[in-house]
């Protein structure tokens, strides 16, 4: 009889002992909810910040710059510009199939315009590149020289939007901007003057009307990028018609990923620093691995606490119910029946607590995603994932933690001698 009704006995024990079930239920619920939230954050950060970046950055594209060291705001090393001869030397290297130099104007410049909802001015650098400089996926079609009198096409860094949304917009209580909000806007570029180097250093100040035609990850955050023909004309306007251009960097394409390492060594032998657009993503990937380890540690800690709560509760019940266990054994229940009874009790505690914790975790993640989407906090909602497999994993882990912790008191109960249990209780 006891064998056939083990499940019903476990259910009655669960429903009748509500007061003693509160602590293990809460601990399992907290562990399950925390597990789901941590999995959502860790997976979202990995997908949005690492996998997405790695999938879009070409491994065969390198960037060569002058060798230098950055210490806080100070830049130490050789000259920050490269010569035409350096560009030619890079283009002659074995395995280099394409070279796109990035000109930099060595005269001061400043920008004035209504770009982000309010008029402002700032000093800036000016760069010149060819249309092929941009990866095909983000190449602006209008980034070509225009007839005289029309605005000069310009490209800004796409990180500008991120900085605006995460910093300026929030502090000034302004709405966030999408990348499309900047396209088509105009600003004025003042060449030959800035707040640090006034116009007296040069005999003229040139005002240039510009139009934003695109945003890109490969251009500098601190400058305005225009077609190289404009940059060369402006450079020679201030430095003379025969003055050779200066280059901030050289972007190059390697024939295949197999020879990237050799090309890097060849460029470094020229006294240059080499970096890959993928290096930033790889550094973020390393951080993501640390986050995954931390996430695993947090999950393990909360599951262990949940197990301790379940084990403590069931251990106390076994001690207080020794007489009842002795009665069950005297009525024909086997050791396996008693074991199953308390394992089922732990399972029901785990299932109820894990279900409640999962419901809370789902609600919190959904609310956080909605907040990120509507409040323009500067973080994408994709940094939190709502994955049904995460929900199932969190539920299963919560139940396993409860059942695993319940095995010790269940084994203790199954090993009680019925005569000793009844005798000790009577005494």
C-alpha angles and dihedrals in degrees: 000000000000091000093053094047102042092116094048090049090051091049092049090048090051095049096043097049098055094141094055091044096058097081098049091042092054093046093050091044092051092047093049095046091047091048092054094046093047091048090049093051097042094048093044093051091048095049098041099037103032116017093042092050094045091050093055103039115084114230092209095059116093134181121215120199137164112284109260143145125230117212109180103299095344122094115203129186140057126341112309093226132073128218131233089252090057090052091051091048091054092047091054094055117114112258096022108121102171135021126194113183119203112219119211125199112231095203121088119264139180136195129223123183152109098261105138104033096286135061114255141153131216141167114256145171122247122220132185125207139160125255090253090058090086122076111255094248092062102027109135110226093211095054094111134106114280133206117279113279096031122107116272112249112242137185124208131196114273087222087073090075091051092050092048095049095044097042123012099032093050095047092047095041091240126148118261122256131227120217090254090062091073098046111104096016119131132221138170122247115205113202122199098026141072140152090265100041111033124209094260088084090067130040094234145030117214123206115206126187111220136188124205109236100168151354125232142182094218099061125083119272091218099055152048117250120210134169111292094241090064092046092051093049092050092046092053091043089064102029103034135272094274097045111123116234123252122226128212094197145344119232114201140179121224120213095238141353090249093071099038092102093052093048090050091054091048092052092046088053086063088062095258135127117239127202135170127220085233093061092079090051091048091053089050089048088057090051088048090056090052089050090051091052091048090047091052091050092050092048092047091049095052093044090051090051090049090051092050090053092051094044092049093050095047092043090055091048092052091052093049096042099049091118093052091049088051090051092051091050092048090052091057106274113146127220088258090055091055091045092051091046094059095037088055089048089054090046093053091048090050095045094049095044094043092049092052092046092048092051090052092047093050091050094049094047092047091049092048092050090051091049092051090050098048106030096052094225093166096255123100119241087232088076085079117055129202100206120167090210090058089052091051092046092050091049093049093046091051092052093044091051090053096044093044091051091046093057094079097055090038091056090047091052093048091053095054112118107234093219093049091046093052093042095049091049093048091049 
